[in-house]
Amino acid sequence: MRLDKYLKVSRLIKRRTVANEACDGGRVSINGKTAKASAEVRPGDTIELAFGERRVRVEVISVDEHATKSDAPAMYREI
């Protein structure tokens, strides 16, 4: 699955356009490398997001095309 879509489906970022902008701005990395919005996300990958002073690191557990609000947190684990 594309990184921007994963960020939206997992609800780490609310909107896909915002996820695209974060990737274009270099604020998202996968496994320690800056990632583009089109990068593929697989289970086991580590995603790091930079929101101003705050950094969020998560490990991808599952990649689902659709997730309800209650199922979304099960897609990743905070590190």
Secondary structure, DSSP 8 states (H G I E B T S, - for coil): -BHHHHHHHTTSSS-HHHHHHHHHTT-EEETTEE--TT-B--TT-EEEEEETTEEEEEEE----S---TTTGGGGEEE-
